[in-house]
Amino acid sequence: MIDRKARNKLAQEIRHFVECFTDNFQFDDAAWNIKTKDRGVTAIYDDIWLTYDDLTRHKMDGVYALSKEQMAVIKRAIVFLKSDYEYSWQSWPIYYRVVRPLLWIMSFGVVTKRLDQHFIGNGDKEVWPFFKVEDYRSALQEPRYLNG
């Protein structure tokens, strides 16, 4: 299910945050208030939450600036939010999310690597939140921002 209003709102809030128009507290407040059943919106918000400090007020510059890899994911997330593609990644079962840290420690990551792959399925991690490279390439051909 695509919630266009929620996707547009999150894309706008992400852009304002990474371009330093807003700080992390403002971003968190705005993004947290987006209520939706669109799994893509929820997954992207959850992933972006890992890129900033939510205890100290800051903007995404200086020591808080995103790495090139993080910025690439953010840009893909915005393209995804502005697209009409469904979020196709499987949700990890709640029991796995709870025990995953312990499994990772006990197996030095070996077990979790295999289980992660099982839950990921056939998606291409290099183009997340898109599921397939073809979908990402297609979305890039029809940009919603700066397109006429």
HELIX and SHEET records of a PDB file:
HELIX    1   1 ARG A    4  VAL A   18  1                                  15    
HELIX    2   2 ASN A   24  TRP A   32  1                                   9    
HELIX    3   3 ARG A   39  TRP A   49  1                                  11    
HELIX    4   4 GLY A   62  TYR A   64  5                                   3    
HELIX    5   5 LYS A   68  LYS A   82  1                                  15    
HELIX    6   6 ILE A   94  SER A  107  1                                  14    
HELIX    7   7 VAL A  110  ILE A  120  1                                  11    
HELIX    8   8 LYS A  125  VAL A  127  5                                   3    
HELIX    9   9 VAL A  133  GLN A  141  1                                   9    
END                                                                             
